[in-house]
């Protein structure tokens, strides 16, 4: 049997014309540099058919997935300005050596796009990415095959603009996609009619995440003119969800009116953009106001979330930009007046409390030597552990004239270094003592001052039992880890068969009775306690890298690795909880004070540890960096659950019922 390179249906051998769609199999490719039809990629899995389209950086082909027997699309990284392919071959070659760095950088961005989009396979309004791999000196992204046309083509087909109800339907679908994309702190940065696809079955898909970036990272000026807000024209400009919402508004403006919006940089100088309702009286005023609010030049006037924009399009009355500015100015004045009234009523009492606390402590300016451990999670956002610590404690250092001189040590070397320092009586003033050998605990200062400052330990999880867990009072935990079993999943696998929790190693057996898992070294004792001594014996050699590479199916770890895995293999793993009655979680990031430090340094160090349990520091340590689950109850319930509760379900119940060990692995 032969397979048609256009419709991908089979038909008997001996025919040049497909009996299903009429495609001539002997026709030449539209471009000599396309992959020859019939090429096989992905170690024999993907049969390449006819090219669908091409741009400056890639070529998209119709492809038959021979493993799952379905048509997919494959996008090939092919920057035509700096690379070529010898006609009739498959390998991509760079024009000259001076282009190699640019080519490799582009390829890495291409693969990063695939990783980002793979996170959203469950969202019906984001194009599915099933797989990505490198071959032929280039890279490939395997996506769902979308049958239809771009929104730009659709608008042209409708006569240059669409009806208001159609524009709203498309916008709501895109905003549904962005709700999830923005929850993952990703900004698309290139929403326009060419990057929205209208499928024949009516589905609307957002695609082309090539310009997408994580929030708070360096931003380049990749954009589409007329659809990008002013901040996108500034190198490293502050960009976030409302950047994308401007683009959705601009896309909706074009769809409703048939007119491209005035360039945003010109609007900064002189805003001549007419509301859609003035260009077409059939456009409802509320809809017109919503579009203009989304496209406000000032970021703070725009909708701040996709849900706010959706609500404006479907419910209630939306003020135009000028009236919204006036309303906010009035609210701000009322808030400032109220604040002065509150400060007048309680300011005296608050000042007395702070004064008495400072007088009692006699805290003096000091310089502290601080050691921090840096693991794999500390470089995912480009910020080093040393800088993160300084940012986290900046307010404390400024308020109390305490200077922290931070030494950053790799987590793999930290245990050896800290124990070597203890053996030589050269411990820093304040440090993470999680990996300090128990024989050196006699060198640490009891944290009496930290406990005094805490006043009510019930504000933190587990610390009401602090003196039971830490009888010598020489270590203070900053966060908590729950045991999690991570399981690899892939395209075509049925995730519904994965259990929500496991209660024994037998759950990790395959049909032949074989095991395929590795255990995080820091959690080995924890898992042995839960699953028995055979847990480590039956594990395969290696660490989390074996799980990342797909060499093993399960990774027995904890919450601290969730962020790292989410960055490395998005959409390719699921989380399984360990049975609720099986054992302990783990108190983590235990901090201590050197008993041999000077009097002022010891007191300042204990105040620093107390500060690291505060709302501000716990938010930085656990929510932003996900070093673990916050002990601070307010941050856990109001912020952490909001950020991670959607992916780590049952988290609140699990944390509330967990029994912690007092040291690493106990």
KOLKOL-651153 format. One line per 3 residues: number of its first residue (from 0); their letters; for each residue x, y, z of C-alpha. Coordinates in Angstrom, 1 decimal. Last residue first. Example, Ala and Ser with C-alpha at 12.3 -4.5 7.8 and 13.67 -1.06 7.14 Angstrom:
residues 2
1	sa	13.7/-1.1/7.1; 12.3/-4.5/7.8;
This chain:
residues 666
665	xxx	14.5/11.8/59.3; 16.0/12.4/55.8; 17.0/15.9/56.5;
662	xxx	16.2/16.8/60.1; 13.2/17.3/62.3; 10.8/14.9/60.6;
659	xxx	7.4/16.3/59.9; 3.9/14.8/60.3; 1.6/15.7/57.5;
656	xxx	-2.1/16.4/58.2; -2.2/20.2/57.4; 0.3/19.9/54.6;
653	xxx	-1.8/17.2/52.9; -5.1/19.0/53.2; -3.6/22.2/51.8;
650	xxx	-1.9/20.4/49.0; -4.9/18.5/47.8; -4.1/19.5/44.2;
647	xxx	-0.5/20.4/43.2; -1.2/21.8/39.8; -4.0/24.2/40.6;
644	xxx	-2.7/24.8/44.1; 0.6/26.2/42.8; 0.3/30.0/42.6;
641	xxx	-2.9/30.5/44.5; -1.9/27.9/47.1; 1.4/29.8/47.6;
638	xxx	-0.2/33.2/48.0; -3.1/33.4/50.5; -2.9/30.0/52.3;
635	xxx	0.9/29.4/52.2; 1.9/33.1/52.7; -0.5/33.4/55.7;
632	xxx	0.6/30.1/57.2; 4.3/30.9/57.2; 5.9/27.4/57.0;
629	xxx	6.2/27.9/53.2; 6.3/24.8/51.0; 9.7/24.2/49.4;
626	xxx	12.5/25.9/47.5; 9.8/27.1/45.2; 11.8/30.2/44.0;
623	xxx	9.0/32.7/43.7; 6.5/31.2/46.1; 8.9/29.5/48.5;
620	xxx	11.9/31.8/49.1; 10.6/35.1/48.0; 7.2/34.7/49.6;
617	xxx	8.8/33.4/52.8; 11.1/36.5/52.9; 8.2/39.0/52.6;
614	xxx	5.8/37.2/54.9; 8.4/36.7/57.6; 10.2/33.4/58.4;
611	xxx	13.5/34.8/57.0; 13.1/37.7/59.3; 13.4/35.4/62.3;
608	xxx	16.6/34.0/60.8; 17.9/37.5/60.4; 17.0/38.4/64.0;
605	xxx	19.0/35.4/65.1; 22.0/36.5/63.0; 21.8/40.0/64.5;
602	xxx	22.0/38.5/68.0; 24.9/36.2/67.2; 26.8/39.0/65.4;
599	xxx	26.4/41.4/68.3; 27.8/38.8/70.8; 30.7/37.7/68.5;
596	xxx	30.6/34.4/66.7; 31.6/31.1/68.4; 28.0/29.9/68.8;
593	xxx	27.6/30.0/65.0; 24.0/30.5/64.2; 21.7/28.1/62.4;
590	xxx	19.3/27.6/59.5; 17.4/24.5/58.5; 16.4/24.6/54.9;
587	xxx	14.0/21.7/55.1; 11.4/20.1/57.4; 10.6/16.8/55.8;
584	xxx	7.3/15.0/55.3; 6.6/12.0/57.4; 4.9/8.7/57.1;
581	xxx	2.6/6.3/55.4; -0.9/7.5/56.5; -1.5/10.0/53.7;
578	xxx	-0.4/7.6/50.9; 2.3/9.2/48.7; 1.1/11.7/46.2;
575	xxx	1.6/11.2/42.5; 2.6/14.0/40.2; 2.5/14.0/36.4;
572	xxx	5.3/14.3/33.8; 5.9/15.3/30.2; 3.9/18.5/29.9;
569	xxx	6.9/20.6/30.8; 10.2/18.7/30.8; 13.0/21.0/32.1;
566	xxx	11.0/24.0/33.5; 8.3/21.9/35.2; 11.0/19.5/36.4;
563	xxx	12.9/22.3/38.1; 9.7/23.7/39.6; 8.6/20.4/41.1;
560	xxx	12.0/19.5/42.5; 11.4/21.1/46.0; 8.1/19.3/46.3;
557	xxx	9.7/15.9/47.0; 11.5/13.0/45.3; 10.9/9.5/44.1;
554	xxx	11.4/9.7/40.3; 9.5/7.3/38.2; 9.7/6.1/34.5;
551	xxx	13.4/5.7/34.1; 15.6/6.4/31.1; 13.3/9.3/30.1;
548	xxx	16.1/11.8/29.9; 14.7/13.9/32.7; 14.3/10.7/34.8;
545	xxx	17.9/9.7/34.3; 18.9/13.2/35.1; 17.0/13.0/38.4;
542	xxx	19.7/10.6/39.8; 21.5/7.5/38.6; 21.5/3.8/39.4;
539	xxx	18.2/2.0/39.3; 16.1/1.6/42.5; 15.3/-1.9/43.8;
536	xxx	17.9/-1.7/46.5; 16.8/1.8/47.6; 13.2/0.8/48.2;
533	xxx	14.1/-2.6/49.5; 14.6/-1.1/53.0; 10.9/-0.4/53.3;
530	xxx	8.3/1.7/51.5; 7.6/4.5/54.0; 10.8/4.5/56.1;
527	xxx	12.9/3.7/53.0; 11.3/6.6/51.3; 12.3/9.1/54.0;
524	xxx	15.7/7.6/54.3; 16.3/8.1/50.5; 14.9/11.6/50.5;
521	xxx	18.2/13.6/50.3; 19.4/11.0/47.7; 16.4/11.6/45.3;
518	xxx	15.3/8.1/44.4; 15.4/6.5/40.9; 12.7/4.5/39.2;
515	xxx	12.0/1.7/36.8; 10.9/-1.5/38.5; 10.3/-4.9/36.8;
512	xxx	7.4/-7.2/37.6; 6.7/-8.1/34.0; 3.5/-6.1/34.0;
509	xxx	5.3/-3.0/35.3; 6.0/-2.4/39.0; 5.7/1.1/40.5;
506	xxx	2.5/0.4/42.4; 4.3/-2.6/44.0; 6.5/-0.1/45.8;
503	xxx	3.8/0.7/48.2; 1.0/3.2/49.1; 0.7/5.2/46.0;
500	xxx	-1.5/8.2/45.3; -3.5/9.8/42.5; -3.1/6.7/40.4;
497	xxx	-2.0/7.0/36.7; -4.6/5.4/34.4; -6.1/8.8/33.4;
494	xxx	-2.7/9.8/32.0; -3.3/7.6/28.9; -0.1/7.9/26.9;
491	xxx	-0.4/9.3/23.3; 2.4/11.8/23.7; 4.4/11.2/26.8;
488	xxx	4.2/10.7/30.5; 7.0/10.4/33.1; 6.0/9.8/36.7;
485	xxx	7.0/12.1/39.6; 6.5/10.6/43.1; 6.1/13.4/45.7;
482	xxx	7.2/13.5/49.3; 6.1/16.7/51.0; 8.8/19.2/51.8;
479	xxx	8.6/22.0/54.4; 10.1/25.5/54.7; 12.3/27.8/56.8;
476	xxx	13.5/25.3/59.4; 15.3/26.7/62.5; 18.2/24.8/64.0;
473	xxx	19.8/25.1/67.4; 16.8/24.7/69.7; 18.5/21.7/71.5;
470	xxx	15.2/19.8/71.6; 14.5/20.5/68.0; 11.3/18.5/67.1;
467	xxx	9.9/18.7/70.6; 11.0/22.3/71.1; 9.4/23.3/67.7;
464	xxx	6.0/21.7/68.4; 4.2/25.0/67.8; 6.6/25.3/64.9;
461	xxx	4.7/22.8/62.8; 3.1/25.3/60.4; 3.8/28.9/61.2;
458	xxx	1.5/31.6/62.8; 1.0/29.1/65.7; 4.5/30.0/66.9;
455	xxx	3.1/33.2/68.5; 5.8/35.5/70.0; 8.3/34.9/67.1;
452	xxx	10.7/37.4/68.5; 11.4/35.3/71.6; 12.0/32.2/69.5;
449	xxx	14.6/34.0/67.4; 16.3/35.3/70.6; 16.4/31.8/72.1;
446	xxx	18.0/30.3/69.0; 20.5/28.1/70.8; 24.0/28.9/69.4;
443	xxx	25.8/26.2/67.4; 29.2/24.5/68.0; 27.6/21.6/69.9;
440	xxx	25.8/20.7/66.7; 29.1/19.5/65.3; 28.6/15.8/65.9;
437	xxx	25.2/16.0/64.3; 26.9/16.4/60.9; 25.8/19.6/59.1;
434	xxx	23.7/19.0/56.0; 20.7/21.1/56.9; 22.9/23.8/58.6;
431	xxx	22.1/26.6/56.2; 24.2/29.5/57.5; 24.7/32.3/60.0;
428	xxx	28.0/33.5/61.5; 30.2/31.4/59.2; 31.8/28.2/60.6;
425	xxx	35.6/28.2/61.1; 36.1/25.7/64.0; 38.3/23.6/61.7;
422	xxx	35.9/20.6/61.9; 33.0/22.9/61.5; 34.5/24.4/58.3;
419	xxx	35.0/20.9/56.9; 31.4/20.0/57.8; 30.2/23.1/55.9;
416	xxx	32.3/22.4/52.9; 31.4/18.7/52.6; 27.7/19.3/52.9;
413	xxx	27.9/22.3/50.4; 29.7/20.5/47.6; 26.7/19.1/45.7;
410	xxx	24.7/22.1/46.8; 27.2/24.4/45.0; 28.4/27.1/47.4;
407	xxx	27.4/30.8/47.5; 29.2/33.0/50.1; 27.2/36.0/51.3;
404	xxx	28.5/39.0/53.1; 25.4/40.3/54.9; 25.4/43.8/56.2;
401	xxx	23.1/44.7/59.1; 22.1/48.3/59.4; 18.7/47.4/60.9;
398	xxx	16.3/48.7/58.4; 18.6/48.4/55.4; 19.7/44.8/56.1;
395	xxx	16.1/43.7/56.8; 14.8/45.3/53.7; 17.4/43.6/51.5;
392	xxx	16.9/40.1/53.0; 15.2/38.5/50.0; 17.1/40.4/47.5;
389	xxx	20.4/39.5/49.1; 19.4/35.8/49.3; 18.3/35.8/45.6;
386	xxx	21.6/37.4/44.7; 23.6/34.6/46.3; 21.3/31.9/44.9;
383	xxx	22.0/33.2/41.4; 19.2/34.7/39.3; 18.9/33.6/35.7;
380	xxx	15.4/32.2/36.1; 16.4/28.6/36.1; 19.7/29.3/37.9;
377	xxx	18.8/28.5/41.5; 16.7/25.4/40.8; 19.8/23.2/40.1;
374	xxx	21.1/23.8/43.7; 22.9/26.7/45.4; 23.7/26.4/49.1;
371	xxx	24.0/29.5/51.2; 26.8/30.7/53.6; 26.5/34.0/55.4;
368	xxx	29.2/36.1/57.2; 27.4/38.8/59.1; 28.4/42.4/59.4;
365	xxx	26.9/44.2/62.4; 24.9/47.3/63.4; 23.5/47.0/66.9;
362	xxx	20.4/45.3/68.2; 19.7/46.3/71.8; 16.9/43.6/71.9;
359	xxx	14.8/45.2/74.6; 15.2/48.7/73.1; 14.2/47.4/69.7;
356	xxx	11.1/45.7/71.0; 10.1/48.7/73.1; 10.4/51.0/70.1;
353	xxx	8.4/48.8/67.8; 5.6/48.4/70.2; 5.6/52.2/71.0;
350	xxx	5.4/53.0/67.3; 2.5/50.7/66.8; 0.6/52.2/69.7;
347	xxx	1.1/55.7/68.4; 0.2/54.9/64.8; -3.1/53.3/65.6;
344	xxx	-5.7/56.1/65.2; -3.6/58.6/63.2; -2.3/55.8/60.9;
341	xxx	-5.9/54.7/60.2; -7.0/58.2/59.4; -4.0/58.8/57.2;
338	xxx	-4.8/55.6/55.3; -8.4/56.6/54.8; -7.3/59.8/53.1;
335	xxx	-4.9/57.9/50.9; -7.6/55.4/49.9; -10.1/58.2/49.1;
332	xxx	-7.5/60.0/46.9; -6.7/56.7/45.1; -10.4/56.0/44.4;
329	xxx	-10.8/59.5/42.8; -7.8/59.0/40.6; -9.0/55.6/39.7;
326	xxx	-12.4/56.9/38.5; -10.8/59.7/36.5; -8.5/57.2/34.7;
323	xxx	-11.5/55.0/34.0; -13.5/57.9/32.6; -10.6/58.6/30.2;
320	xxx	-10.2/55.0/29.1; -13.9/54.2/28.4; -15.9/52.7/31.2;
317	xxx	-17.0/49.1/30.8; -20.6/48.1/31.7; -21.4/44.6/32.9;
314	xxx	-20.7/41.2/31.6; -19.4/39.3/28.5; -16.6/41.4/27.0;
311	xxx	-15.6/43.0/30.3; -15.6/39.6/32.0; -13.2/38.2/29.4;
308	xxx	-10.9/41.2/29.8; -10.8/40.7/33.6; -10.2/37.0/33.1;
305	xxx	-7.2/37.7/30.8; -5.6/39.6/33.7; -4.4/43.1/34.2;
302	xxx	-7.0/44.9/32.1; -5.3/48.1/30.8; -5.2/51.3/32.8;
299	xxx	-2.0/50.3/34.7; -0.2/49.6/31.4; -0.5/53.1/30.1;
296	xxx	-1.0/53.1/26.3; -4.5/51.7/26.8; -5.1/48.9/24.3;
293	xxx	-7.1/46.6/26.6; -9.1/49.6/27.7; -9.8/50.5/24.0;
290	xxx	-11.1/47.0/23.3; -13.3/47.0/26.3; -14.7/50.4/25.4;
287	xxx	-15.6/49.2/21.9; -17.4/46.2/23.4; -19.4/48.4/25.8;
284	xxx	-20.2/50.8/22.9; -21.6/48.0/20.8; -20.2/47.8/17.2;
281	xxx	-22.9/48.7/14.8; -21.8/52.3/14.7; -18.6/51.3/12.8;
278	xxx	-15.6/53.7/12.8; -16.8/55.5/15.9; -17.7/52.2/17.7;
275	xxx	-14.1/51.0/17.1; -12.7/53.8/19.2; -10.4/56.2/17.1;
272	xxx	-6.7/56.0/17.7; -5.2/59.5/17.4; -2.9/59.3/20.5;
269	xxx	-0.1/61.8/20.1; 3.4/61.0/21.4; 2.6/57.7/23.2;
266	xxx	0.2/56.9/20.3; 3.1/57.0/17.9; 4.9/54.3/19.9;
263	xxx	1.6/52.3/19.9; 1.3/52.2/16.1; -2.2/53.2/15.1;
260	xxx	-4.5/50.2/14.9; -4.8/48.2/11.6; -8.2/48.9/10.1;
257	xxx	-10.7/46.1/9.1; -13.0/47.5/11.8; -14.0/44.5/14.0;
254	xxx	-11.1/42.2/13.2; -8.5/45.0/13.3; -9.7/46.1/16.8;
251	xxx	-9.9/42.5/18.0; -6.3/42.0/17.1; -5.4/45.3/18.8;
248	xxx	-7.3/44.2/21.9; -5.5/40.8/21.9; -2.2/42.6/21.5;
245	xxx	-2.9/44.8/24.5; -3.9/41.7/26.5; -0.5/40.2/25.7;
242	xxx	1.4/43.1/27.2; -1.2/43.1/30.1; 0.1/39.6/31.0;
239	xxx	3.7/40.9/31.6; 6.4/43.0/30.1; 8.8/45.4/31.8;
236	xxx	11.2/46.5/29.0; 14.4/44.6/28.6; 14.9/46.3/25.2;
233	xxx	12.1/48.8/24.8; 9.7/48.3/21.9; 7.6/45.9/23.9;
230	xxx	6.8/48.6/26.5; 4.9/50.6/23.9; 2.3/47.9/23.2;
227	xxx	2.5/45.5/20.2; -0.2/44.8/17.6; 0.5/47.7/15.1;
224	xxx	4.0/46.3/14.4; 4.6/42.6/15.2; 7.1/42.0/17.9;
221	xxx	10.6/40.8/18.9; 12.2/43.5/21.0; 14.1/41.3/23.4;
218	xxx	12.9/40.7/27.0; 15.3/39.8/29.8; 13.4/37.7/32.4;
215	xxx	10.8/38.9/34.9; 8.0/37.0/33.2; 9.0/33.9/31.2;
212	xxx	9.3/34.5/27.5; 7.3/33.8/24.4; 8.7/35.0/21.0;
209	xxx	8.6/31.6/19.3; 5.2/30.8/20.9; 3.6/30.3/17.4;
206	xxx	0.1/29.1/18.3; -3.3/30.2/19.7; -6.1/27.9/18.5;
203	xxx	-9.8/28.6/17.8; -12.0/25.6/17.3; -14.8/26.0/14.7;
200	xxx	-14.5/22.5/13.2; -12.7/23.9/10.1; -10.0/25.3/12.5;
197	xxx	-9.5/29.1/12.9; -5.8/29.7/13.8; -4.5/32.7/15.7;
194	xxx	-0.8/33.6/15.1; -1.5/35.5/11.8; -4.2/37.7/13.4;
191	xxx	-1.8/39.0/16.1; -0.4/37.8/19.4; 3.3/38.1/19.5;
188	xxx	4.5/38.5/23.1; 3.3/35.1/24.5; 4.1/36.0/28.1;
185	xxx	4.7/33.0/30.4; 4.3/33.2/34.2; 2.6/29.7/34.2;
182	xxx	-0.6/31.3/35.2; -0.1/33.6/32.2; -0.4/30.6/29.8;
179	xxx	-3.5/29.3/31.6; -5.5/32.5/31.3; -3.9/33.1/27.9;
176	xxx	-5.7/30.1/26.4; -9.0/31.3/27.7; -8.2/34.8/26.4;
173	xxx	-7.6/33.4/22.9; -11.0/31.6/23.0; -12.7/34.8/24.4;
170	xxx	-11.1/36.8/21.6; -12.4/34.4/18.9; -15.9/34.5/20.2;
167	xxx	-15.9/38.3/20.7; -14.8/38.9/17.1; -17.5/36.5/15.9;
164	xxx	-20.2/38.3/17.9; -19.0/41.6/16.5; -19.3/40.5/12.9;
161	xxx	-16.0/40.2/11.0; -13.8/42.5/8.9; -12.1/42.5/5.5;
158	xxx	-14.8/40.8/3.4; -15.3/37.6/5.4; -12.5/35.9/3.5;
155	xxx	-10.1/38.6/4.5; -11.0/38.1/8.2; -10.5/34.3/7.7;
152	xxx	-7.1/34.8/6.2; -6.0/37.0/9.1; -7.5/34.5/11.6;
149	xxx	-5.3/31.9/10.0; -6.9/29.0/8.1; -8.3/25.5/8.5;
146	xxx	-7.1/22.1/9.2; -4.7/22.1/12.2; -2.3/19.1/12.5;
143	xxx	-1.3/18.6/16.1; 2.4/19.4/16.7; 5.8/17.7/16.4;
140	xxx	8.7/20.3/16.7; 11.9/19.5/14.9; 15.5/20.6/15.3;
137	xxx	18.5/21.0/13.0; 21.8/19.2/12.3; 19.8/16.5/10.5;
134	xxx	18.1/15.5/13.8; 17.1/17.2/17.0; 13.9/16.4/18.9;
131	xxx	10.5/17.7/19.9; 7.2/15.9/20.8; 3.5/16.3/21.2;
128	xxx	2.9/20.0/20.9; -0.8/20.8/21.0; -1.9/24.2/19.6;
125	xxx	-3.5/26.2/22.4; -7.3/26.8/22.6; -8.2/23.3/23.7;
122	xxx	-5.9/23.5/26.8; -4.8/20.0/28.0; -1.6/20.1/25.9;
119	xxx	-0.6/23.4/27.6; 2.9/22.6/29.0; 4.1/21.4/25.6;
116	xxx	4.0/25.0/24.5; 6.9/26.0/26.7; 9.1/23.0/25.8;
113	xxx	8.5/23.6/22.1; 9.4/27.2/22.4; 12.5/26.3/24.2;
110	xxx	13.4/24.0/21.3; 13.1/26.9/18.9; 15.1/29.2/21.2;
107	xxx	17.9/26.6/21.3; 17.8/26.4/17.5; 18.1/30.2/17.3;
104	xxx	21.1/30.2/19.5; 22.7/27.5/17.4; 22.2/29.4/14.2;
101	xxx	23.4/32.7/15.6; 26.6/31.0/17.0; 27.2/29.2/13.7;
98	xxx	26.7/32.2/11.4; 30.4/33.2/11.3; 31.2/29.7/10.3;
95	xxx	29.4/30.1/7.0; 26.2/29.2/5.2; 25.0/26.9/8.0;
92	xxx	24.0/23.4/6.9; 20.7/21.6/7.1; 20.8/17.8/6.4;
89	xxx	18.0/16.1/4.5; 19.3/15.7/1.0; 17.7/16.1/-2.4;
86	xxx	18.6/19.8/-2.7; 21.6/20.7/-0.5; 20.0/22.4/2.4;
83	xxx	20.5/26.0/3.5; 21.3/28.2/6.5; 21.8/31.9/7.4;
80	xxx	18.9/33.7/5.8; 16.8/30.5/5.4; 16.5/30.0/9.2;
77	xxx	15.2/26.4/9.0; 13.9/24.9/12.3; 11.5/22.2/11.0;
74	xxx	7.8/22.3/12.1; 6.1/19.0/12.0; 2.4/18.6/11.6;
71	xxx	0.4/15.5/12.6; -1.6/12.9/10.8; -2.5/9.8/12.7;
68	xxx	-1.4/6.2/13.1; -0.1/6.4/16.7; 3.4/5.0/15.9;
65	xxx	3.5/5.8/12.2; 2.9/9.5/12.8; 2.1/10.7/9.3;
62	xxx	3.4/14.2/8.5; 2.1/17.4/6.8; 5.1/19.8/6.8;
59	xxx	5.9/23.2/8.3; 9.1/25.0/7.4; 10.9/27.4/9.7;
56	xxx	12.8/30.6/10.4; 11.9/33.0/7.5; 8.6/31.4/6.9;
53	xxx	7.3/28.2/5.3; 3.9/26.6/4.5; 2.2/23.3/4.3;
50	xxx	5.1/21.1/3.0; 3.8/17.8/1.5; 4.6/14.5/3.3;
47	xxx	7.1/13.5/5.9; 6.8/10.0/7.5; 7.4/10.2/11.3;
44	xxx	8.4/7.3/13.4; 11.5/5.8/11.8; 14.1/7.2/14.3;
41	xxx	12.4/10.6/14.5; 12.3/11.4/10.9; 11.4/9.5/7.6;
38	xxx	11.6/11.3/4.3; 8.8/10.3/1.9; 8.4/13.8/0.5;
35	xxx	11.8/15.4/0.1; 12.6/18.0/2.9; 12.1/21.4/1.5;
32	xxx	15.1/23.2/-0.1; 13.9/22.6/-3.7; 10.8/24.7/-3.0;
29	xxx	7.3/24.0/-4.3; 8.1/20.3/-4.0; 7.9/18.4/-7.4;
26	xxx	4.8/16.5/-8.4; 5.1/12.8/-8.6; 2.6/12.0/-5.9;
23	xxx	-0.1/13.9/-7.9; -2.9/14.8/-5.3; -6.4/13.8/-6.4;
20	xxx	-7.8/13.7/-2.8; -8.9/10.1/-2.2; -7.8/8.3/-5.4;
17	xxx	-4.3/9.7/-5.0; -2.7/10.1/-8.4; 0.5/8.2/-9.2;
14	xxx	-1.1/4.8/-8.8; 0.8/1.5/-8.7; 0.4/0.6/-5.1;
11	xxx	-3.1/0.5/-3.5; -4.3/3.5/-1.4; -3.5/4.8/2.1;
8	xxx	-4.6/8.2/3.4; -2.0/10.9/4.3; -4.2/13.6/2.7;
5	xxx	-1.2/15.3/1.1; 1.7/12.8/0.8; -0.6/10.0/-0.1;
2	xxx	0.4/6.7/1.4; 1.1/3.6/-0.7; 0.0/0.0/0.0;
